[in-house]
Amino acid sequence: MAVRIERLDWTDIPIGEIALPKKAMKLTLGLGSGLTRRPGDPPGRVFAVTDRGPNIFASTAVDGYGLTGLERFRGTEAKFMPLPAIGPEIVELQVEGAAVRLIRRLPLRTQAGHRLSGLPLLSADSEDMEHVLNLDGGPLDGDARLGADAEAIAAMPDGAFFVAEEYGPSLLRVDTDGVVTARWVPASLDMPRHPDLPVLALLPHAAATRRPNRGLEALCASANGDWLYLGMQSALANEDEASIPIWKLDATTGALVAERRYPFDAPASFKRDAARRKVGPRDLKICEFAWAGEDQLIVLERIAHTSKLYLIDLARLPEKRLLFSTDDHGEIGPDIEGMTLLSRTEILLVSDNDFGVEGAQTEFWRITLDAPL
């Protein structure tokens, strides 16, 4: 399909600077984890969501910032969080011409005002918990019962939101002001309770079998708000790595309405990634859904450098129609995670800059199709 691409003007928002031995860590708002819009909003009005906050591997901490005390963690899966209390937030944006403008920020918090943090949730099974530490290599302080790693967002017709997070994994029901009113979790998950945040066992049992750091990643809602479409980032533990489940849920009750399997492309077909290193099934990711009609979704499938957009009809899977691949547009950078439809011919993409910990900048791209979806 012929497309026209345009990078939109955006300047990342500074959120803090930390003096470190080799250089200062200059942090910026990382709002590229997910995008959404609701049909009744003004043209160009979109909402983004940030993830858990800045985090780095030991290699970056040692080589980039001189934190030599973390050398013992090099090569491990441990991550280090300079600002664990910052937590996820919803960011309201306006696309105006060839630019994106900030309207407001809504930090996620409880009714009593406690902010959700970026800390991993407590788990009875330590193997399910990510190993996350502070920049000294010590334990992080805070209330892990309010931890969330937000990765996707769906704006609802009534002004509220659902946010998918991958720690639990869980769905957060969020009101118009950023107050989290409920956390939906798999029925089999032993979720730590917090007095300010009701936990409801409504999600499919299988969601509890997610791989660490590969939980709920894709979410969208139907235009009327009746249905939620929910997807994991990667294959569930002990399942075929060549596909993931897509769940259609009743947005009011959480009841599972339908389940379908989405097939991944072959790893080698992600050409920019395959040119850099050997890639395999465990590298494949689904990062976003956008609603394109009744049981029709646009799916953002990627590894890191290559991102592909597919149009699917749940009833016709495993069929899928390629709309766009960044392999054909080398100017688009890596880590594209957010996507939403601006119109029937325009798709907005955004990259995750990881809060600028390695100097990356957020990229917004408008993809204009040659025919309406």
N, C-alpha and C positions, 0 to 999 in steps of 0.2 A: 504494500500500500504506500502510495506517495504521501509524504508528510512535509510540513514546514516546521522548523524548530527555531525557537528564539529564547535566548537567556534573558531573564528579567532582572532588572536592577534591584539589588538588596544589599544592605550593609549590616553585618552581624553586630549584635548588641553586646557590649562588654558587661560581664557580670562579676568580675573580680580578678585580682592579680596576686600571685603567691611568689614571694622571693625564695628561690631555691639555689643550691650551690653553683650550678653551671649557668643558669639563666632564669628569668622570671617566667612562671607559667601564667600566660595571659588567657583567661577563660572568657568565652563568649556563649551566648544563648544557643543551645543546640535544639532547634525546633523542627528538625527534619524526620522525626520518627513516624509521623503519620499526618495525613491531611483529610479533610472532609468538608462538605458544604451541604446545606439543606435547600431544596428547591425554592422555598419561599423567601429566601434572603435576597438582598440586593445583588445585582450582577457583580461578580468578582469577589464577593465576601466568602472567605474560607477560614477554617480553624485548623491549627496545627497542634501537635502534642509533643512535648519533650519526653525523653526517657528518664532513667533514674538519676542522671547527673554525670559529671565528669568521672572517668575511670581510665586507668592505664595499666598495661602490663609492666612487669619488672624491667624488661629490656628498654622500654621507652623511659622509664623512671631513671635508670642508671645511665644510659647512653645520652639521652636528650637533656636530662636535668641534673645529672651528677649525684643522684641519690644512691651512693655506693653501698649503703647499708642494706639495700634490697637485692644485692647481687645473688644472695642465696636462693632467691625465688625465680631467677632466670630460667626459662624453659618450662615453668609450671603454669597451671591455669589460674593462679592467683592474680587478682586485680587489686588496684589501689585507688581509693576514692579521696580526693583532696577536699571535697565539700559534700559529705554524705547527707547532710541535713537539707540540701537544696531541694531535692524531690522533684517529681513531675509537675508540669503545669500545662494548661491549655492556653494557646496564644491565638487571639483573633487578628486576622490580617485582611487587607484589602488589596486586590490586584487592580491597579489603575494604569491603563495604557501598557507601557513596557516596564513597569516598576511594581514592587510589592511594598506596602506600607503597614507598619505596626499600628493596631488600634488599641489593644489592651492585653494584659497578661492575667491569667486566673490560676494562681497556685492551688493545687488540689489540697483540701483540708477537710477536717471533720466538722460537724455542727458546732462543737465546742471550740473550734479554732485551732486544733492540733494539725499541723501540716504533715502530709504524707512525706515520707523520707525515701531515699534511694537505697536503704538497707535491704539486704536479702531477708525474706521472711523466715522466721524460725521454722524448723522442720524436725519431725521425729526421726527422720532418716537423714543423717549427716551427709550421705552421698548425694542427696538431692539439693543440698545447699551449695551455692557458690562460695568460694574461698575469697572473701573480700576484706581488705585490711586498710589501715590508714597509711599515710606516707612515711611513717616511722616503722612500718611493718607490724604494728600492734593492732589489737582489736578495736573495732569502731564502737563508739558510744551512741546510744539512741534507742528508740522504741521500734524494734524490728517488726512488731505486730502491725505497724502502719507502713511497712515497706511496700514499694511498688516499682516495677520496671515497665513503664508505659510504652507501648509500641504501636498502638493503632487507636483511632477515634472515629466515632459515628455521631454526627449531629442529628438530633431528633426533631420532628416537627413542632413539639411543644417547647423548644428552646433548651431542653436538657441534652445530655450526652451519655454515651457509653464509651468507656475507655478500656481497651484490652491490655492486660499486663502479663508478663511471662514468668514472674517469680512463682506465683501460686501453682498453676496459672489461674487468673481470675478475670472477671469483668467488673468494672467499677461503674455504678450508676451515679452520675454527677448532675447536680442541678444547674440552673442558669448562671449561678455565681461562683461555681467551682467547689461547692460543698458535696462531698462524697456521701451519698445517702445509703448505699448498700454495696456489698461485695458479693458477687455471685461466684461460687466455686464448684468444682466437681463434687458429686455426692460422696465419693470415697475419700476425699481429701481431709486430713486432720489439720485444719487451718487454725492458727493461733487467734484467739478472740481478743478484741479491744472493745472497751465499754462504749466508745464513741462511734463504732463502725459495725453495723449489723452484718453478719455473714450468713448467706443463704445458699444452701446446697442445691443448685439448680442446673449446673452445667453437665454435659455428658461425662460419664464415668471415665471414658478413655482419655480425657484431657489431663487427668492426673498422672498419666504415664509419659509425660513429655520428657525429652532429654534436657539436662541442665543447660540453661541459656538458650533453649530452642523451644520456648513455649508459645503462647498465643501471640500472633504477630499481625494478622490480617483481620479487618473488621469493616463492615459497612451495613447500612440500613436501607430498607426499601423506602421509596419516596413518601409513602403514607405512614411510615413508622411502624407498620405491623410486624415486620420481620427483621431479624438480624442474621447476617451471614458471617461466619466465624471460621478462621483457619489457623492452623499451627504453622510455625516457621519452617519446621522440618519434620521428617517422618517420626512417628512415635517410637518409643523404645520397644525393641523386639518386634517391630513391624517391617514390612517391605520398604526399603529406603527409596523406592522409585515413585512413591506417591504419598499424599497426605489426605486426611479426611477434611471435607468442607461440611460444616454443620449449619443448617437453617433452623433458627430458634424463634419461638414466639417472643416478641420483644416485651410483652407484659408479664408472662408467666415463666419464661425461660424454657418452656417445653420444647423438646426436640421434635421438629416437624419432618425433617428429611436429612439424610446423610449421603454424600457422594464422594467418590475418590477422584482427586485431581492428579494427573500424571506429570511428573517432572520431565523436562527435556534431558537428553544425554549430557553428562557433564562436559564432554569435549566440545559441545556446540556453543558453549560460552567462551567465545574465541579469545577475548582479551584476557580472561583469567587463565585459560589453558596455555596461552603463550608465555605466561609468567611462571607457572609451576604446574605440577601434576595435580589435577583436580579429580574428585571422585564423588560418589553419591552423597556422602556425608557433608559435602560443601554446599549442596543445593538448598535454596531458601525461597519461601514465599513471604513477601514483605508487605503486601497491601492488596485490598479489594476496593473496587469502586462499583457502585450499582449502576447498571446500564439498561434495566428493564426487568420485568417479572422473571425471576430466577436466572437473569443474565448478569454476569459480572465481568469486569476487566480485572485481570490478575497480573500483579507485578511479580515476576519470577527472576531471580538473579543469583549470582555468587557474590562477587564484589565489584569487579570492573564492568562486567557485562550485565545489563538489565534488559528484560524482554517484557512486553505488554501483550497479553493474550485476551481475546474476547471469548467467553465460554457461555454455554447454555447448560445448566445443571442436568437437564434431562437428556442431553446429548453427549455428555462426557463418556469416553475420553477425548472426543473431538474438541479441538481448540483452534482458533484463528489468530495468527500472528498479526498484530497491528503495528508493532514498532520494536526495534532492537537498537541499543546503543552501539552495537558492533558496527552499525552503518553510519554512526555519527560520533567520531572520535573526540569531538570537542566536549561532549558530555562526560563529566568526571565520574568517579566511582561512588559507591555507597548511596545510590538512589533508594530511598526507603518510603517516601510519602508520595501519594498520588490521589487526585480527585478529578472529576469532570467539571470543567467550567461551563461547558455547553455540549451539545450533541456532536460538535466537531473539535472541541478543544479539551486537551488533557493537561493538567498542571502536575509537574513532577518537582520533588525537592530532595536534596541530599541531606544526609546526617553528617554534620561536621564534627561530631563527638565533642562538642563544647570547646573546640579549638585546641585541645590538649596537644595535638601534633601539627597545629598551624593550618588545618583545613578551613575553608570557607564554605558557608552554605550556598548551594546553587539552586535557583529556581529556573525551571525550563517550561515553556509553553509549547506543546506539541499540537499543531493544527492538522487535522486529517483532511483528505481531499473529498470525503463524502461523510454525511452524518452516520452515526452509529445506528 
